[in-house]
Amino acid sequence: MTNDHDRAPEASLLLDEQLCFALYAAQRAVTAAYRPLLADLGLTYPQYLAMLVLWERGEVPVKELAAALRLDYGTVSPLLKRLESAGLVRRERSAADERSVHLVLTEEGAALRGRAERVPAELARSTGLDGAEITRLRRELHRLARATDAER
């Protein structure tokens, strides 16, 4: 007699047994949990991710930001326009290569980091997972992303 654990994952067409659906549902739930936290900062979730890169790395070329977020330039460009019009970032041409545009945090963008420092802990509390569970889940998701990228 075989049980669910013995069956190959691809053998089922049940929605709740699809890895893609579990990831999709979890992503939507986590993004929804972020929404009120980020609204207090005046940021959308994609803008928050862009700001995380800038707070971590400082001045970055747009190309580097897009790569870090796994987004194409066409997707990143409108996001950056909104951050720029909100006064959080400036786009500057590189002195070394005028084809390259760098993102620079404004004073307001840098100051927003202090208010954002509470977001990860508040989000973690809202998940009901403890620190070890979050660390393990994040590690597994990164491993899945690397394995999937390697297949392309």
Backbone hydrogen bonds, N-H to C=O, Kabsch-Sander energy under -0.5 kcal/mol:
donor,donor_aa,acceptor,acceptor_aa,energy
6,D,3,N,-1.2
7,R,3,N,-1.0
11,A,8,A,-2.0
12,S,9,P,-0.9
17,E,14,L,-1.6
18,Q,15,L,-1.9
22,A,18,Q,-2.0
23,L,19,L,-2.5
24,Y,20,C,-2.4
25,A,21,F,-3.1
26,A,22,A,-2.2
27,Q,23,L,-2.6
28,R,24,Y,-2.4
29,A,25,A,-2.1
30,V,26,A,-2.7
31,T,27,Q,-2.6
32,A,28,R,-2.2
33,A,29,A,-1.8
34,Y,30,V,-1.8
35,R,31,T,-1.5
37,L,33,A,-0.6
38,L,34,Y,-2.7
39,A,35,R,-2.1
40,D,36,P,-1.2
41,L,38,L,-0.9
42,G,38,L,-0.8
42,G,39,A,-0.8
43,L,38,L,-2.4
48,Y,44,T,-2.5
49,L,45,Y,-2.2
50,A,46,P,-2.0
51,M,47,Q,-2.6
52,L,48,Y,-2.5
53,V,49,L,-1.8
54,L,50,A,-2.0
55,W,51,M,-3.1
56,E,52,L,-2.0
57,R,53,V,-2.9
58,G,54,L,-2.5
60,V,103,L,-1.6
62,V,101,V,-2.9
65,L,61,P,-2.1
66,A,62,V,-2.8
67,A,63,K,-2.1
68,A,64,E,-2.5
69,L,65,L,-2.2
70,R,66,A,-0.6
70,R,67,A,-0.8
71,L,66,A,-2.7
75,T,72,D,-0.9
76,V,72,D,-2.1
77,S,73,Y,-2.7
79,L,75,T,-0.8
80,L,76,V,-2.5
81,K,77,S,-2.0
82,R,78,P,-1.9
83,L,79,L,-1.9
84,E,80,L,-2.7
85,S,81,K,-2.6
86,A,82,R,-1.4
87,G,84,E,-1.5
88,L,83,L,-2.4
89,V,83,L,-0.8
90,R,104,V,-2.6
92,E,90,R,-0.5
92,E,102,H,-2.8
94,S,97,D,-0.7
94,S,100,S,-3.0
100,S,97,D,-2.2
102,H,92,E,-3.7
103,L,60,V,-3.6
104,V,90,R,-2.6
106,T,88,L,-2.2
110,A,106,T,-2.7
111,A,107,E,-2.5
112,L,108,E,-1.6
113,R,109,G,-0.6
113,R,110,A,-0.9
114,G,111,A,-1.0
115,R,111,A,-0.8
116,A,112,L,-1.9
117,E,113,R,-1.1
118,R,115,R,-0.7
119,V,116,A,-1.8
122,E,118,R,-2.2
123,L,119,V,-2.9
124,A,120,P,-2.5
125,R,121,A,-2.3
126,S,122,E,-1.8
127,T,123,L,-1.0
127,T,124,A,-0.8
128,G,124,A,-0.9
128,G,125,R,-0.8
129,L,124,A,-0.6
134,I,130,D,-2.4
135,T,131,G,-2.5
136,R,132,A,-2.5
137,L,133,E,-2.7
138,R,134,I,-2.7
139,R,135,T,-2.3
140,E,136,R,-2.4
141,L,137,L,-2.5
142,H,138,R,-2.4
143,R,139,R,-2.2
144,L,140,E,-2.5
145,A,141,L,-2.5
146,R,142,H,-2.6
147,A,143,R,-2.6
148,T,144,L,-2.6
149,D,145,A,-2.6
150,A,146,R,-2.3
151,E,147,A,-1.0
152,R,148,T,-0.6
152,R,149,D,-1.1
